[in-house]
Amino acid sequence: MNNQSINPIGNLCLMTGNANPELARKIAKHVGVELFDTFVGRFNNGETQVMISDSIRGKDIFIVQPTSQPVNDNLMDLLIMADACKRASAHSITAIVPYYAYARQDRKTRGREPISAKLVANLMVAAGMTRVITVDLHAGQIQGFFDIPVDHLKAAPVLAAYFQRQNFSDDLVVVSPDLGGVTRARELADYLKAPIAIIEKRRPRPGEAEVMSIIGDVNDKVALMVDDIVDTAGSLCEGAKALRKLGASKVIAACTHAVLSKNAVAKIDNSDIEQLVITDTIALPPEKQSDKITVLSMAGSIGDVIIHIQSHRSVSQLFR
């Protein structure tokens, strides 16, 4: 058979777990396929139940399942879906994990701590996954925890395209909320052709942040704080307060993954942040929605990666 006559998209099966089916539907529409009929539920004893309706023998499977809250349930669902596909003789299994849980546990910071990000990688490979697509890992070196290919997408182009339409002109400064996020801030600043500033902070306790000083000029500027994860929102809210005290005319924030745990939304609503721009790597339930929060979709970027993988084209071209 002439290989050029084979339609690579025709061999593609796109499935979704329960973590973010809306994102999966958007990806399917972008790629031009229907979501494969798959049931992911619970037995009476709480164990995960997976049923795949039709044969997937020899198919290229793509499973959309961010490991967001409830983290362990969504992670286990992903692993069992992959195992079901492996045992059904799928040709390949690609896990689309826009938000990778346990990424902040990527190293030991004190004695007798686990490196949970590595454990999750081991579990995913053992379950039968042959490739992973993810977005804005908290630590880029997590790619090396896998013994399979990892396509690491960045949200910066999507965020930059949105802010370029706001016409901030020369009044914009991109702010890193800590020293570890400077590379991420510089990347977005390069897209927006803006200078950067850095917030120096310390963490007296996990989940708490205290601003020590700000490096850079923010006076009379629109300060755009950028981070990969907004969890309790403490860092962003304290950073916004400090930026306003130093003369910033407006403070907005951009974060890829909106975990928004506990009372994070209430904190943002009562803070100096005028707008928080996030992506849909994590589904935003109705109780976490706010007039201050704007959601951008990563479906187009992820869909383009799927198309390039299936047509055996370079994925790195999409990152330029």
N, C-alpha and C positions, 0 to 999 in steps of 0.2 A: 504494500500500500504506500502511496505517495504521502509522506509526512506533511507536506504543504496543504493537503486536502483536509487535514484534521482541524476541527474547530476547538481550540484549547478551552474556550469558555463553555463549550458544550459538555466538557468533562467535569465541570465545576459544580460542587454542591455547597451551598452556603446555609449554615445552620445557626441557630441562636439558642443560648440558654435563657434564663429568666432575669439576668442582671440588667440588660439594656436592650430589649427587643426593638425599641423605636430606632436606635442607632443601626441595628441590623437591617431593619426595613429600608432605611435611607441608603445604606451601603448596597443592598440588593438592587434598589432602583438605579443607583449610579452605575453599577456593573452591568445591569440589564438582565438579571436573572430573578427567579422567584425563590423565596426562602423555602428550603426543603422541609417537608412535614416531619417534625420531630417533637416528641413529648418529653418534657423534663418536669417531673413532679416528685411527690413523696409517698412512700408506703406509710401504712398506719403507724409504724414504729419510728418514723422520722427519717429513715434511710432514703437516699436518692433513687428515684426510678427513672430510667431512660428507655424510651421506645422509639425506634426509627422505622418509619412506615414502609419504605421500599428498599430494594437492593441498592447498595452503594459499592458493590464489588468493583475494584479498579478505578473508583472515582477519586478526584482531588477534593478533599473535604476542608472547608474553612469554617471554624467555629467562633462566633462572636460571643465573648463572655468576659467582660471586665471583672476583676476580683474585688469589687467594691462591697460595701455593707449589704447584707451580712457576709463578711469576708469569707469565713470558713465554709459556709454553705455554698457560696458561689464558686469558690475554689474547688470544692469536692464535686460539684456538678460538672465543672469543666473536665476534671480528671476522669470522671465516669463516662462522660460523653466521648472523650478521646478513646478510652478503653473499648467502648461499644463499637466505635468506628474501626479500630484496629482489628477487633475480632470479627468484624464483618468484611474483612479483606479490602479495606480502602487502600488506594494507591499511595496517598499522602494525606497527612493531617496537619493543617496549619491552625494554630491557636491565635486568634485575634484578641489580644488582651490589652485594650487601650490603657487601662489603669492596672498596674502590676502591684498587687498587695505585698506587704512585707519589705518593700524596696528600701525603707529607711533602716532596716536591720541588715545592712550590707557589710558590716564589720564588727569586730569586738571592741567596745569602748571601755570595758572593765572586765574583770575576771568572771568566768563561769557564765558568760552570755552566749546564746546561740547566734549563728549567722543565718537567719531565717530566709533571707532572700535566696541564698544558695540552696537551701533545702527545698524551697518551692520550685526552683529550676530543676532540681533532680527529680522531683515528683512528676513534673510535666513531661520530662523526657522518658521516664519510666512508664508513664501512661500511654506512650506511643506517639507523641507529637513529633513531627519532623521539621517544623519551622514555627517561629513565633513572630508575630507582628505586634509591636507595642508603641506607645507614645510617651515621650518625655519621661524616661526613667529618672528616678530621683538621683541615682548614681549611674553614670554611663558605663562604668566597669561591670555592671551586672550582666551586660551582654556576654562577658567572658565566663559567666557562671554556667552557660549552656554549652553543650557539645553538639548543638544543632544550629543552623543559621538563624540569626535574629535580625529583623528589619526594624530599626529604631527610628520612628518618625518624630519630627519636631512640630510643635504647634505654632512656632514663631511665624511661619509664612501666613497662616490663617489669621492669627492675631494682628500681624502687621498690616494685612490687607484691610482689616476693619478700621484700624487707627489711622491709616493713610487717608481714609475717606472723611475723617473728622477735621482735617485741615488745621492742625495745631501750629503749623509753620515753625518759627524759631523758638516758640515758647515752651517746647516740650523737652523734658529731661527724663530719661529712663532710670529708674531707681532699683537697685538690688537690695532686698530686705536684709541681707546678711553677706558676709564675705564669701561664703561658699556658692552664692548664686551669681557671682560677677560674670562668669562666662555666659550664662543664660541671658543676663541683662544686656551684655555687649552684643549678643547675636540679634536680639530684637532692636537694639539701638542702631545697628548697622543697616537693618531694613528701613528704619525710619529716619536715618541720617540725623540722629540726635545724640547729644552728650549723655554720659551716665553719672550717677551718684551712687554712693554705697552707704548703707546703714550699718554701723558697727553695733552689735548687740551681744548680750550674754544671756544664757538660760540658767536661772537659779534653780529651776526644777523642770522636768519634762512637761512640755505643753505650755510653758510660760516663757515670755521674752521680755527683756528690759533693754531699751535703747540707751546706748552709751554716747554715741556721737554720729555725725553724718559727714561723710567725705564727699565734697563737691558742692557746686552752687545750685541752690534750688529757689533762691529768692525771686519772686514774681514769675515763677515758672509753673507750668502744668506738670506735676510730678506723676509719672506712670510707674507704679511699683509692679514688678513682674516676679512671679514665683511659679514653681511647678505644682505645688499642692497648697490648697487652703483648707486647713483642718479645723482647728478651734478658732481661727481668724485672729488670735492674739497678736501675732507678729505684724500682720497687716494693719490692724487697728492702732497699735502702739506706734508703728512706723508713720501712719498717716497723721497722728497727733503731733509727732515730732517734726514732720515736714511742714505742717501748717504753722507751728511755732517759729520755724526758721524762715517763714515768708512765702511758702508755696501758695500760689493763687488758687490752685485746685489740686485735689489728690484723687486719682483713679487707680484701679488695680486690675491686673490681668493674671489669671492663674489657669493652668491647663486642667487640673483635676480638682473638682469641687467636692471634697469629702464632707465639709460642713457639719462636723459632729457637734453634739450637745447644743448650746445656744449660740452657735456661730452666726446664724442669720440675724438674730436679734442684735448681736454685737455690731455687725456690719451696718444694720439699719440705724443704729444710734452712734455711729462713728463719723469721722471726718471724711470717709471715703464717699465720693459722690456717685461712683459707678464701679461695679465689679464685673469684669468680662471673663467668662469661663468658656470651656468647651464641653461637648456632650460625651466625653470619655466615660463619665459617670452620669447615670440618669438622675435628673433633678425632680424629686417628687413634689407634689403640690404644696406640702407643708414647708418646703424649703425655698419656695419661689418668693421673689421680692421685686419691687419696682426698681431697686438698685442693681439687680442682677440681669445681665445680658448673656445669652447662651449662643455660642457659635458652634457649627457642626464640623466634625472631623471626617464625616462620611465620604466626602469627595476625595480627600487625601488617602484614606484607607482603601477606597475603591480603586483608585489609580494604582496603588501598590499591588492589589490583587490581580488587576489586569496585566500588569507588567510581569508578575510572577508566572501567570498562566501562559503568557505568550513568550516566555523565556527571554525577556528583555531586561536590561539593567535597571535595577530599582534606584541605584544611586543617582541616576539622571534626574529623578524627581526631587532630589534634595538640593539641587544646584539653584 
